């Protein structure tokens, strides 16, 4: 059954992506929307099964791995200040206004803080794809978005651990922070010293595609250890990509991994986001969803844009950076799941948050398209 669903997803996502491009929108928007059509909400052709989730997870990991391979480290270093401002302001504004909104709808103080942290989360996997389509991933704005996403991930997770420790959870704050420090220290060291050695060892092996396999081994290993230490798997994959980008094997791995990813795994990831949407019962929470969606989009857009402006960007570029940080994606869904389990989110609020996350994901591609100059758009990747 899954084989037929996979064929359906690949066919539908490519056609939907093409239609989206012809209508002047990024291909990824069509892929997200076709997932809703294929899923239980409309046609019910594709179901949100565990195997679909696993294949989707591989897709987002490979997408961020490719982003790491494409990262221009010289530009990345130059945008360090901007990334810090964007990451920090992109948390302060949603956290503050999210807390106020939580109080307004009657949440307890700890729950209101949790809502603010949830709205502070960011997932740039959607933005990465749109930036690739517009040939802007290696631009100053693109590098700032990627750097800010790493900073955002660290700050939100550490803040979440701190909140959980204060609310009586089993989370030990010192242990959580130590795990993350250890991960980043070892990941950077491994990317610098060990990754080149692994590739050099694999290259002479008398088997097909040894170097590509080595690249994927490195990618998945980094992603696993990132997730095991409480850092998003996509951050681990991104660091792995950066490590390989300094080696002589960068181009070979990039081209072949891109082919593998975009032929199967990445389309499944984008489409599965829509498939996972469950809109039944949304009507009774409609105004809450509308309010939180507006708040989520506005606070991240304005907060991150203001950070970029403070770092010296022009207003249009600042807003483009802010748009790249709007999507909450799988990071927010993971945090929402933690909140539901620890009673910091009610079941009704959790259901509303899932729809809000979808809304932020859907608005990101057209926002980026609108705010980046049309003249810089390269050939679309469908």
C-alpha positions as CSV (number, residue, x, y, z in Angstrom):
1,X,0.0,0.0,0.0
2,X,2.8,2.4,0.9
3,X,4.4,1.9,-2.5
4,X,1.3,3.1,-4.3
5,X,1.0,6.1,-1.9
6,X,4.7,6.9,-2.6
7,X,4.0,6.9,-6.4
8,X,1.0,9.1,-5.9
9,X,2.9,11.6,-3.7
10,X,5.8,11.9,-6.2
11,X,3.4,12.3,-9.2
12,X,1.1,14.8,-7.5
13,X,3.9,16.8,-5.9
14,X,5.7,17.3,-9.2
15,X,2.5,18.4,-11.0
16,X,1.5,20.6,-8.2
17,X,4.9,22.2,-8.0
18,X,4.9,22.9,-11.7
19,X,1.4,24.5,-11.5
20,X,2.6,26.6,-8.5
21,X,5.6,27.9,-10.5
22,X,3.4,28.7,-13.5
23,X,1.2,30.8,-11.2
24,X,4.2,32.8,-10.0
25,X,4.7,31.0,-6.7
26,X,7.5,28.8,-5.4
27,X,7.1,25.1,-6.2
28,X,7.1,24.2,-2.5
29,X,3.8,25.9,-2.0
30,X,2.1,23.6,-4.5
31,X,3.7,20.6,-2.8
32,X,2.4,21.7,0.6
33,X,-1.1,22.3,-0.7
34,X,-1.3,19.0,-2.6
35,X,-0.6,17.2,0.6
36,X,-3.7,18.6,2.1
37,X,-5.7,17.5,-1.0
38,X,-4.3,14.0,-0.9
39,X,-4.6,13.6,2.9
40,X,-7.6,12.7,5.1
41,X,-8.9,16.3,5.1
42,X,-10.0,16.1,1.4
43,X,-9.5,12.9,-0.7
44,X,-8.1,10.5,1.9
45,X,-5.8,8.9,-0.7
46,X,-2.7,9.1,1.5
47,X,-2.6,8.5,5.2
48,X,-0.2,9.9,7.8
49,X,1.5,6.5,8.6
50,X,4.7,5.9,10.6
51,X,6.6,4.9,7.5
52,X,5.6,8.1,5.8
53,X,6.8,10.1,8.8
54,X,10.2,8.3,8.7
55,X,10.7,8.9,4.9
56,X,9.6,12.5,5.5
57,X,12.2,12.8,8.3
58,X,14.9,11.6,5.9
59,X,13.7,14.2,3.5
60,X,14.1,17.2,5.8
61,X,17.5,15.9,7.1
62,X,18.8,15.7,3.5
63,X,17.4,19.1,2.7
64,X,19.3,20.7,5.5
65,X,22.4,18.6,4.6
66,X,22.3,20.1,1.1
67,X,21.9,23.6,2.6
68,X,25.1,23.0,4.6
69,X,27.0,21.8,1.5
70,X,25.9,25.0,-0.3
71,X,26.8,27.3,2.6
72,X,29.4,29.9,1.8
73,X,31.3,30.1,5.0
74,X,32.9,33.4,4.2
75,X,29.5,34.9,3.8
76,X,28.4,33.0,6.9
77,X,31.1,34.6,9.0
78,X,30.3,38.0,7.7
79,X,26.7,37.6,8.7
80,X,27.5,36.4,12.2
81,X,26.4,39.6,13.9
82,X,23.3,39.9,11.8
83,X,22.4,36.2,12.5
84,X,22.8,36.8,16.3
85,X,20.5,39.9,16.2
86,X,17.9,38.1,14.1
87,X,18.0,35.0,16.3
88,X,17.7,36.9,19.6
89,X,15.1,39.5,18.5
90,X,13.2,36.7,16.7
91,X,12.7,35.1,20.1
92,X,12.2,38.1,22.3
93,X,9.3,39.5,20.4
94,X,7.2,36.3,19.9
95,X,8.0,35.2,23.5
96,X,6.9,38.5,25.0
97,X,3.7,38.9,22.9
98,X,2.9,35.2,23.1
99,X,3.1,35.5,26.9
100,X,0.7,38.4,26.9
101,X,-1.7,36.5,24.5
102,X,-1.5,33.5,26.8
103,X,-2.6,35.6,29.8
104,X,-5.4,37.1,27.7
105,X,-6.9,33.7,26.9
106,X,-6.7,32.6,30.5
107,X,-3.6,30.5,30.6
108,X,-1.6,30.0,33.8
109,X,1.7,31.9,33.9
110,X,3.8,28.8,33.1
111,X,1.5,27.9,30.3
112,X,1.6,31.4,28.9
113,X,5.4,31.3,28.9
114,X,5.3,28.0,27.1
115,X,3.0,29.4,24.5
116,X,5.5,32.3,24.0
117,X,8.4,29.8,23.6
118,X,6.3,27.7,21.2
119,X,5.7,30.8,19.0
120,X,9.5,31.6,19.2
121,X,10.5,28.3,17.6
122,X,11.6,28.4,13.9
123,X,12.2,25.8,11.2
124,X,13.9,27.0,8.1
125,X,13.5,23.8,6.1
126,X,10.7,25.4,4.0
127,X,12.7,28.7,3.7
128,X,15.8,26.8,2.5
129,X,13.8,25.3,-0.4
130,X,12.3,28.6,-1.4
131,X,15.7,30.3,-1.3
132,X,17.2,27.5,-3.4
133,X,14.5,28.0,-6.0
134,X,15.2,31.7,-6.1
135,X,19.0,31.2,-6.1
136,X,19.3,33.2,-2.8
137,X,20.5,30.5,-0.4
138,X,24.1,31.8,-0.6
139,X,23.1,35.5,-0.5
140,X,23.7,37.7,2.6
141,X,20.0,37.3,3.5
142,X,20.1,33.5,3.1
143,X,23.2,33.1,5.2
144,X,21.7,35.3,7.9
145,X,18.6,33.2,8.0
146,X,20.5,29.9,8.3
147,X,22.8,31.3,11.0
148,X,19.8,32.8,12.9
149,X,18.0,29.4,12.8
150,X,20.9,27.7,14.6
151,X,20.9,30.4,17.3
152,X,17.1,30.3,17.6
153,X,17.2,26.5,18.0
154,X,19.8,26.7,20.8
155,X,18.0,29.5,22.7
156,X,14.5,28.1,22.5
157,X,15.6,24.6,23.6
158,X,17.6,25.9,26.5
159,X,14.8,28.2,27.5
160,X,12.3,25.3,27.3
161,X,14.5,23.2,29.5
162,X,14.7,26.0,32.0
163,X,10.9,26.3,32.1
164,X,10.4,22.6,32.4
165,X,12.8,22.4,35.3
166,X,10.8,25.2,37.1
167,X,7.4,23.5,36.5
168,X,8.4,20.3,38.2
169,X,9.4,18.3,35.2
170,X,12.1,15.6,35.3
171,X,14.3,17.9,33.1
172,X,17.5,18.8,34.8
173,X,18.6,22.2,33.4
174,X,22.3,21.8,33.9
175,X,22.3,18.4,32.2
176,X,20.3,19.8,29.2
177,X,22.7,22.7,28.7
178,X,25.7,20.4,29.1
179,X,24.4,18.0,26.4
180,X,24.0,20.8,23.9
181,X,27.4,22.3,24.7
182,X,29.0,18.8,24.3
183,X,27.1,18.2,21.0
184,X,28.2,21.5,19.4
185,X,31.8,21.2,20.6
186,X,32.1,17.6,19.3
187,X,30.2,18.3,16.1
188,X,32.3,21.2,15.2
189,X,35.5,19.3,16.0
190,X,34.3,16.2,14.0
191,X,33.3,18.4,11.0
192,X,36.7,20.0,11.1
193,X,39.0,17.0,11.8
194,X,37.2,13.7,11.4
195,X,34.9,14.2,8.4
196,X,37.8,14.7,5.9
197,X,39.5,11.6,7.2
198,X,36.3,9.5,6.8
199,X,35.9,10.7,3.2
200,X,39.6,10.0,2.4
201,X,39.3,6.5,3.8
202,X,36.1,5.7,1.8
203,X,37.2,7.2,-1.5
204,X,39.6,4.3,-2.5
205,X,37.1,1.5,-1.6
206,X,36.4,-0.7,-4.6
207,X,32.6,-0.4,-4.3
208,X,30.0,1.7,-6.2
209,X,29.4,5.3,-4.9
210,X,31.6,4.9,-1.8
211,X,32.1,8.7,-1.4
212,X,28.3,9.4,-1.6
213,X,27.7,6.6,1.0
214,X,30.3,8.2,3.2
215,X,28.6,11.6,2.9
216,X,25.2,10.1,3.8
217,X,26.7,8.2,6.8
218,X,28.2,11.4,8.1
219,X,24.9,13.3,7.6
220,X,22.7,10.7,9.4
221,X,25.2,10.2,12.2
222,X,25.4,14.0,12.9
223,X,21.6,14.2,12.7
224,X,21.2,11.3,15.1
225,X,23.5,12.7,17.8
226,X,21.9,16.1,17.4
227,X,18.5,14.6,18.2
228,X,19.9,12.4,21.0
229,X,21.3,15.5,22.8
230,X,18.1,17.5,22.4
231,X,19.2,19.6,19.4
232,X,17.1,19.4,16.2
233,X,18.3,16.7,13.8
234,X,18.2,19.2,11.0
235,X,20.9,21.3,12.8
236,X,23.2,18.2,13.0
237,X,22.6,17.5,9.3
238,X,23.4,21.2,8.5
239,X,26.7,21.1,10.4
240,X,27.6,17.8,8.6
241,X,27.0,19.5,5.3
242,X,29.2,22.4,6.3
243,X,32.0,20.0,7.3
244,X,32.0,18.3,3.9
245,X,31.8,21.6,2.1
246,X,35.5,22.2,3.0
247,X,36.6,19.0,1.4
248,X,37.5,18.1,-2.2
249,X,34.4,15.8,-2.3
250,X,31.9,18.6,-1.9
251,X,30.7,18.8,-5.6
252,X,30.5,15.1,-6.1
253,X,28.5,14.6,-2.9
254,X,26.3,17.6,-3.5
255,X,25.2,16.7,-7.0
256,X,24.4,13.1,-6.3
257,X,22.7,13.7,-2.9
258,X,20.6,16.4,-4.5
259,X,19.5,14.0,-7.1
260,X,18.6,11.3,-4.5
261,X,16.9,13.9,-2.3
262,X,14.7,15.7,-4.8
263,X,13.7,12.6,-6.7
264,X,12.1,10.9,-3.6
265,X,12.7,12.1,-0.1
266,X,12.2,15.9,-0.3
267,X,8.9,15.8,-2.2
268,X,7.6,13.3,0.4
269,X,8.6,15.7,3.2
270,X,6.8,18.7,1.8
271,X,3.7,16.7,0.8
272,X,3.5,14.9,4.2
273,X,3.2,18.2,6.0
274,X,-0.1,18.7,4.3
275,X,-1.1,15.1,4.7
276,X,-0.7,15.3,8.5
277,X,-3.2,18.1,8.7
278,X,-6.4,17.2,10.5
279,X,-9.0,20.0,10.2
280,X,-12.0,18.3,11.8
281,X,-13.2,20.3,14.8
282,X,-11.3,23.3,13.8
283,X,-14.4,25.4,13.4
284,X,-15.0,25.7,17.2
285,X,-11.5,27.1,17.6
286,X,-11.5,29.3,14.5
287,X,-11.0,32.6,16.1
288,X,-8.3,31.3,18.4
289,X,-6.5,29.8,15.3
290,X,-6.8,33.1,13.4
291,X,-5.6,35.2,16.3
292,X,-2.6,32.9,17.0
293,X,-1.7,32.6,13.3
294,X,-1.6,36.4,13.0
295,X,0.4,36.7,16.2
296,X,2.8,34.0,15.0
297,X,3.4,35.5,11.6
298,X,3.6,39.1,12.8
299,X,5.9,38.6,15.8
300,X,8.5,36.5,14.0
301,X,8.4,38.7,10.9
302,X,8.8,41.9,12.9
303,X,11.2,40.6,15.5
304,X,13.6,39.0,13.1
305,X,13.3,41.9,10.6
306,X,14.1,44.4,13.4
307,X,17.2,42.4,14.3
308,X,18.3,42.4,10.7
309,X,17.7,46.2,10.5
310,X,19.8,46.7,13.6
311,X,22.6,44.8,11.9
312,X,22.6,47.2,9.0
313,X,20.2,45.6,6.4
314,X,17.9,47.8,4.3
315,X,14.2,47.5,5.3
316,X,13.3,45.3,2.3
317,X,16.1,42.9,3.0
318,X,15.3,42.9,6.7
319,X,11.7,42.0,6.0
320,X,12.9,39.2,3.6
321,X,15.1,37.8,6.5
322,X,12.1,38.1,8.8
323,X,9.9,36.1,6.3
324,X,12.5,33.4,6.2
325,X,12.1,32.9,9.9
326,X,8.3,32.7,10.0
327,X,7.7,29.0,9.4
328,X,7.5,27.0,12.7
329,X,7.5,23.6,11.0
330,X,8.5,20.4,12.7
331,X,10.4,22.1,15.5
332,X,7.2,23.8,16.9
333,X,5.3,20.5,16.5
334,X,7.9,18.7,18.6
335,X,7.7,21.4,21.3
336,X,3.9,21.3,21.2
337,X,4.0,17.6,21.7
338,X,6.2,18.1,24.8
339,X,3.7,20.7,26.1
340,X,0.7,18.4,25.6
341,X,2.5,15.6,27.5
342,X,3.6,17.8,30.3
343,X,0.1,19.4,30.7
344,X,1.4,22.9,29.6
345,X,-0.9,22.7,26.6
346,X,-4.5,21.6,26.7
347,X,-5.8,19.2,24.0
348,X,-7.8,22.0,22.4
349,X,-4.9,24.4,22.3
350,X,-2.6,21.7,21.0
351,X,-5.1,21.1,18.1
352,X,-5.2,24.8,17.4
353,X,-1.4,25.1,17.5
354,X,-1.0,22.3,14.9
355,X,-3.1,24.4,12.4
356,X,-1.2,27.6,13.3
357,X,2.0,25.8,12.5
358,X,0.6,24.8,9.1
359,X,-0.5,28.4,8.4
360,X,3.0,29.7,9.1
361,X,4.4,27.1,6.8
362,X,2.0,27.9,4.0
363,X,2.5,31.7,4.2
364,X,6.3,31.5,4.2
365,X,6.9,30.7,0.4
366,X,4.7,33.5,-1.0
367,X,6.1,36.0,1.6
368,X,9.7,35.2,0.6
369,X,8.7,35.3,-3.1
370,X,7.2,38.7,-2.6
371,X,10.0,40.2,-0.6
372,X,12.9,39.0,-2.6
373,X,13.5,40.8,-5.9
374,X,12.0,39.1,-8.9
375,X,15.1,39.9,-11.0
376,X,17.2,37.6,-8.8
377,X,14.9,34.6,-9.2
378,X,16.7,31.8,-11.0
379,X,15.3,28.8,-12.8
380,X,12.8,27.1,-10.5
381,X,13.5,23.7,-9.1
382,X,10.4,21.5,-9.4
